[in-house]
């Protein structure tokens, strides 16, 4: 028997929880809609919390740290991605599963460490994802709002950024370095964090910064990818 936390109590979440309960797993559900929470709790007799699955305190209150598996099945890909990232990085949950509403987004989930990204559509037909490659930047997917992107940059030994501190790099004003992945570990950077060879930088930024970031990462020793989550 596994201790499983499910975030999202819509149709997909409801039937998933119902199936897991029948398999005798210990299931906890987080759902934003109060009426849905009441209905599912009454029918299935499980722990249901009316809360936000992207809120750290709500996740702690729901007991995420005791979970063997976290499953994010809301109707928004960016929410499911955020939940899985929090579960892995903040709470150390090794097994995370995400519902991917748009099959084109499966790749970005896997690239960003979500072990299993499941799309019901992709089970019906394998989609061939077209990638637009321009120079060293690879545009993969697009965010729900269409104006924000996730950028990934791999730093080689002789990159011009090696040895520099985050605060000394001229990133655009609304560009946030979310994490540095170094030797398999995730670092939450501060201004004095130093860029090292083989680091992987993950940044959240707006689409309007594309040209400025292209110039910053123009160094051929930086392999840069742009991730856009499609609605």
C-alpha positions as CSV (number, residue, x, y, z in Angstrom):
1,X,0.0,0.0,0.0
2,X,1.3,3.4,-1.0
3,X,0.7,6.8,0.5
4,X,-0.4,8.9,-2.5
5,X,-1.2,12.6,-2.7
6,X,-3.4,13.7,-5.6
7,X,-3.7,17.4,-6.5
8,X,-6.8,18.2,-8.6
9,X,-10.2,16.8,-8.0
10,X,-11.8,17.3,-11.4
11,X,-13.0,14.3,-13.6
12,X,-9.5,12.9,-14.1
13,X,-8.6,13.4,-10.4
14,X,-11.9,11.9,-9.2
15,X,-11.6,8.7,-11.2
16,X,-8.0,8.4,-10.4
17,X,-8.6,8.7,-6.7
18,X,-11.6,6.3,-6.9
19,X,-9.3,3.7,-8.6
20,X,-6.5,4.1,-6.1
21,X,-8.9,3.7,-3.2
22,X,-10.2,0.5,-4.7
23,X,-6.6,-0.7,-4.9
24,X,-6.3,-0.1,-1.2
25,X,-3.8,2.8,-1.3
26,X,-3.8,5.5,1.3
27,X,-5.0,8.6,-0.7
28,X,-5.1,12.3,0.1
29,X,-6.7,14.8,-2.3
30,X,-6.2,18.6,-2.6
31,X,-8.8,20.5,-4.6
32,X,-9.6,24.2,-4.9
33,X,-13.4,23.8,-5.3
34,X,-15.1,23.4,-1.9
35,X,-18.2,21.8,-3.2
36,X,-16.2,19.2,-5.1
37,X,-14.1,18.5,-1.9
38,X,-17.3,17.9,0.1
39,X,-18.8,15.6,-2.6
40,X,-15.6,13.5,-3.0
41,X,-15.0,13.2,0.7
42,X,-18.5,12.1,1.4
43,X,-18.6,9.5,-1.4
44,X,-15.1,8.0,-1.0
45,X,-14.4,8.6,2.7
46,X,-10.9,9.9,2.2
47,X,-8.9,12.9,3.4
48,X,-9.8,15.8,1.1
49,X,-8.4,19.3,1.7
50,X,-9.8,22.5,0.1
51,X,-6.5,24.2,-0.7
52,X,-4.0,25.4,-3.4
53,X,-1.6,22.7,-4.6
54,X,1.0,25.3,-5.5
55,X,1.1,26.7,-2.0
56,X,3.9,25.3,0.2
57,X,2.1,25.8,3.5
58,X,-1.0,24.1,2.1
59,X,1.1,21.1,0.9
60,X,2.7,20.8,4.3
61,X,-0.6,21.0,6.1
62,X,-2.0,18.2,3.8
63,X,1.0,16.0,4.7
64,X,2.9,15.9,1.5
65,X,6.1,15.0,3.3
66,X,4.6,11.6,4.2
67,X,3.7,10.8,0.5
68,X,5.4,8.0,-1.5
69,X,3.9,9.5,-4.7
70,X,2.6,12.9,-5.7
71,X,0.2,13.1,-8.7
72,X,-0.7,16.5,-10.2
73,X,-3.8,16.2,-12.4
74,X,-5.3,19.8,-12.6
75,X,-6.5,21.2,-15.9
76,X,-3.5,23.4,-16.3
77,X,-0.1,22.2,-17.4
78,X,1.8,25.0,-15.8
79,X,0.1,24.3,-12.4
80,X,0.9,20.6,-12.7
81,X,4.6,21.4,-13.5
82,X,4.9,23.8,-10.6
83,X,3.4,21.2,-8.2
84,X,5.8,18.5,-9.3
85,X,8.8,20.8,-9.1
86,X,7.8,21.7,-5.5
87,X,7.3,18.1,-4.6
88,X,10.7,17.1,-5.9
89,X,12.8,20.1,-4.9
90,X,11.2,21.4,-1.8
91,X,9.9,18.2,-0.2
92,X,12.2,15.6,-1.7
93,X,9.5,13.4,-3.2
94,X,11.2,11.1,-5.6
95,X,8.1,9.8,-7.5
96,X,6.0,12.5,-9.1
97,X,3.5,12.1,-11.9
98,X,1.9,14.9,-13.9
99,X,-1.2,15.0,-16.1
100,X,-0.3,16.8,-19.4
101,X,-3.3,18.3,-21.0
102,X,-1.5,19.3,-24.2
103,X,0.6,16.4,-25.5
104,X,3.1,18.9,-26.9
105,X,4.1,19.7,-23.4
106,X,5.2,16.2,-22.4
107,X,8.8,16.8,-23.4
108,X,9.3,19.9,-21.3
109,X,7.9,18.1,-18.2
110,X,10.5,15.3,-18.7
111,X,13.3,17.7,-19.5
112,X,12.5,19.5,-16.2
113,X,12.7,16.3,-14.1
114,X,9.1,15.1,-14.0
115,X,9.5,11.4,-14.1
116,X,6.2,10.5,-15.7
117,X,4.2,13.0,-17.7
118,X,1.0,11.3,-18.9
119,X,-1.3,12.6,-21.6
120,X,-4.5,10.7,-22.5
121,X,-4.3,12.1,-26.0
122,X,-0.8,10.7,-26.5
123,X,-2.0,7.3,-25.6
124,X,-4.4,7.4,-28.6
125,X,-1.9,8.7,-31.1
126,X,1.8,9.5,-31.0
127,X,2.3,13.1,-31.9
128,X,5.4,14.2,-33.8
129,X,6.5,17.4,-32.2
130,X,7.9,20.0,-34.5
131,X,10.8,21.9,-33.0
132,X,11.8,25.3,-34.2
133,X,15.6,25.5,-34.0
134,X,17.2,29.0,-34.5
135,X,20.9,29.1,-33.9
136,X,21.6,27.9,-30.5
137,X,18.1,28.5,-29.1
138,X,15.5,25.7,-29.3
139,X,11.9,26.8,-28.9
140,X,9.9,23.9,-27.6
141,X,6.7,24.9,-25.9
142,X,4.6,27.9,-24.8
143,X,3.1,29.1,-21.4
144,X,-0.6,29.3,-20.8
145,X,-0.6,33.1,-20.9
146,X,1.8,33.2,-23.8
147,X,4.1,35.8,-22.4
148,X,6.3,33.8,-20.0
149,X,9.0,31.2,-20.8
150,X,11.4,28.9,-19.0
151,X,14.9,29.1,-20.3
152,X,17.6,26.4,-19.7
153,X,21.3,27.0,-20.3
154,X,24.1,24.4,-20.0
155,X,27.4,26.0,-19.2
156,X,30.6,24.4,-20.6
157,X,34.1,24.6,-19.2
158,X,35.3,27.7,-21.2
159,X,32.0,29.6,-21.3
160,X,32.4,33.4,-20.6
161,X,29.9,33.0,-17.7
162,X,32.1,30.6,-15.7
163,X,33.3,32.2,-12.5
164,X,30.8,35.0,-12.6
165,X,28.4,35.7,-9.8
166,X,24.7,35.9,-10.5
167,X,24.5,39.6,-9.5
168,X,27.4,40.4,-11.9
169,X,25.6,39.0,-15.0
170,X,23.4,41.5,-16.9
171,X,20.1,39.5,-16.9
172,X,17.0,41.4,-18.0
173,X,15.1,43.0,-15.1
174,X,12.3,40.6,-15.1
175,X,14.4,37.5,-15.5
176,X,14.6,35.3,-12.4
177,X,17.2,32.5,-12.0
178,X,15.1,29.8,-10.5
179,X,17.7,27.2,-9.9
180,X,21.2,25.9,-10.7
181,X,21.6,22.2,-11.3
182,X,25.1,21.1,-10.4
183,X,26.3,17.5,-10.2
184,X,22.8,16.3,-9.9
185,X,21.9,18.6,-7.0
186,X,19.5,21.6,-7.1
187,X,20.8,24.9,-5.8
188,X,18.6,27.9,-5.1
189,X,20.9,30.7,-6.2
190,X,21.5,34.0,-4.4
191,X,23.3,37.1,-5.8
192,X,26.7,35.8,-4.8
193,X,26.2,32.4,-6.2
194,X,28.9,31.6,-8.7
195,X,28.5,30.0,-12.1
196,X,30.6,26.8,-12.5
197,X,31.5,24.6,-15.5
198,X,28.8,22.1,-16.4
199,X,26.1,24.1,-14.4
200,X,22.6,24.1,-15.8
201,X,20.7,27.3,-15.2
202,X,16.9,27.4,-15.2
203,X,15.3,30.9,-15.5
204,X,11.8,32.3,-15.7
205,X,11.5,35.3,-18.0
206,X,9.1,37.0,-20.3
207,X,9.0,36.4,-24.1
208,X,10.0,40.0,-24.8
209,X,13.5,39.3,-23.3
210,X,14.3,36.7,-26.0
211,X,16.7,38.9,-28.1
212,X,18.5,40.2,-25.0
213,X,19.0,36.7,-23.6
214,X,20.0,35.4,-27.0
215,X,22.8,38.0,-27.0
216,X,23.8,37.1,-23.4
217,X,24.0,33.4,-24.3
218,X,25.5,34.0,-27.7
219,X,28.6,32.2,-26.5
220,X,28.7,29.0,-28.5
221,X,29.7,27.2,-25.3
222,X,26.3,27.7,-23.8
223,X,23.6,25.3,-25.0
224,X,20.3,27.2,-24.5
225,X,16.8,25.9,-24.7
226,X,13.5,27.8,-24.5
227,X,10.5,26.1,-23.0
228,X,7.0,27.4,-23.7
229,X,4.0,25.6,-22.2
230,X,1.2,25.5,-24.7
231,X,-2.4,26.0,-23.5
